[in-house]
Amino acid sequence: MDTAQREPVTIEKHGRPVAVLISAAEYEQMKLERLQLKVTHGFDQLDRGEYSNRSVKDILNNAK
């Protein structure tokens, strides 16, 4: 886990990569970047006139 604080660590099973361990800070940064891309994509859709008639509550409930 100490190594994962500095760099991603690949976990292998039978010589094949199955997971990657990263620091919590790097994970949070990745989540933030993904959210920013989704928001940008949403604004781009709005600019093109693409939108849904569903309520925000309905969209959020279906996103889980």
Backbone torsions as a table, in degrees:
resi	resn	phi	psi	omega
1	MET	NA	-31.6	177.1
2	ASP	-60.9	-40.5	178.9
3	THR	-63.2	-38.1	-178.5
4	ALA	-65.4	-20.1	175.7
5	GLN	-70.4	-22.2	-178.2
6	ARG	-104.5	-30.4	-175.9
7	GLU	-159.9	156.3	177.2
8	PRO	-62.9	142.9	178.9
9	VAL	-117.2	122.7	178.0
10	THR	-85.9	131.9	177.5
11	ILE	-105.4	128.6	-176.8
12	GLU	-114.4	153.0	173.8
13	LYS	-131.8	119.9	-177.2
14	HIS	56.5	38.2	175.9
15	GLY	80.1	3.1	-179.9
16	ARG	-114.2	136.6	178.8
17	PRO	-65.4	131.7	-179.7
18	VAL	-124.4	-17.3	-178.9
19	ALA	-160.7	163.0	175.0
20	VAL	-131.3	130.1	178.2
21	LEU	-100.3	125.1	178.2
22	ILE	-127.6	165.5	178.7
23	SER	-68.9	155.8	177.9
24	ALA	-60.9	-38.0	180.0
25	ALA	-63.5	-42.3	179.4
26	GLU	-67.1	-38.6	177.6
27	TYR	-62.5	-45.3	178.8
28	GLU	-62.5	-39.0	177.8
29	GLN	-63.5	-41.6	178.5
30	MET	-63.5	-41.6	178.6
31	LYS	-63.8	-41.4	179.1
32	LEU	-63.2	-44.3	179.5
33	GLU	-63.3	-39.5	178.2
34	ARG	-64.6	-42.3	177.9
35	LEU	-63.0	-42.5	179.3
36	GLN	-61.2	-40.1	178.1
37	LEU	-64.9	-40.6	178.8
38	LYS	-64.6	-41.1	179.1
39	VAL	-65.0	-44.9	178.0
40	THR	-59.4	-43.8	178.5
41	HIS	-61.6	-41.6	178.8
42	GLY	-62.7	-43.6	178.2
43	PHE	-65.1	-37.5	176.8
44	ASP	-61.9	-40.6	177.6
45	GLN	-63.8	-42.4	178.0
46	LEU	-61.1	-42.4	179.3
47	ASP	-60.9	-30.7	179.0
48	ARG	-87.1	0.7	179.9
49	GLY	81.8	15.8	179.7
50	GLU	-95.6	120.3	178.4
51	TYR	-155.3	167.4	-177.7
52	SER	-110.4	151.8	175.0
53	ASN	-89.3	-1.2	178.9
54	ARG	-70.9	151.8	178.7
55	SER	-75.9	158.1	177.1
56	VAL	-59.6	-40.9	179.4
57	LYS	-59.5	-45.4	179.5
58	ASP	-63.4	-42.9	179.6
59	ILE	-63.2	-45.3	180.0
60	LEU	-65.7	-38.2	179.5
61	ASN	-66.0	-33.6	180.0
62	ASN	-83.2	-11.4	-178.9
63	ALA	-81.5	-12.2	-176.2
64	LYS	-77.6	NA	NA
